[in-house]
Amino acid sequence: MKALVYYGPYEVKAADVPCPELKKGEALVKVAYAGICGSDLMIAAGKHPRARAPLILGHEFCGEVVEVCDPENKHLVGQRVVVEPLLTCGRCRACWEGNYHVCETLGFLGIDAPGGMAEYAAVPVERLYSVDGLSWEEAAVVEPVAVAVHAVRRSGFKVGEVAVVLGGGTIGQLVAQVLVVGGASEVIVSEASPYRREYLKKLPVKVVDPTQEVLKENMADVVFEAAGVAETINYAINVARVRGVIVQLGLPKVPPATDVMKISFKELSWIGSRVYNRWDYLAAIKLIRYGKINREALVTHVLRLEKGASGFDILNRGEGIKILLQP
């Protein structure tokens, strides 16, 4: 089968590889679409601490179940599904408490095991969600929408609050969309890229250029840091109101110097947010099914899998937001 394979730093190529052999409890998914994510860019640059070459990339994907190695789940054959790409131990405290998304040994398809940028992928049956009623293009963005849903839920956001999103890439943009649906009185997205700002203008949010406009101090009930840059992390502390909330989504390359005193004096709540859980996935599917997510503001390119490496180049040049690959 054809697959997009990471062979080493800056060496991502389409290649012919063997079709996956199923283990008990796995399903074979014929992939319809796979999305390129920031994590994939990190892997391609050789900067991901766990990814080992050669590796079939891709943790955002959907498709049709064509085979199941599990007698109790044969009914899944023929179903249209989206994949929750988490690999968990089921034994640690987090898993026991139902918080499997922060498993102590959490792994991902496409990072710790072969992923979905291929014609076929092997997936644990418990990580499949039906997407009947969604187009393949809609199903392809469920995973990043679930990330945004989880972040908004983690924030404790309330209807009528003012929210600021720092960073308008895929996740920042989707957080803004979920906040609009959730009833924010105002959503402000700060994004430096002119390219991204043009797509953000398709949404009912205020878009600002941080190089031209500095947001007021203490203006936001909740701030979502989705850029992962040291400067924006401290910016979030200023923008959040007294006793406000900051949700950390961006992952800075180096630990930032943070104004801990201001966090303490303002009694800010700084909350981490990691991926999603089952309920976030189900909510994301519903939001997409009922037309609450604007894909035109999100998906900028659809490429054939064989041309997938060019999609990485596009994103590295800052000329795309969400790129989908079609086997």
Summary of the structure (lengths in Angstrom):
residues: 327
radius of gyration: 19.6
end to end distance: 9.7
largest distance: 60.4
contacts: 1145
relative contact order: 0.16
helix: 31%
strand: 30%
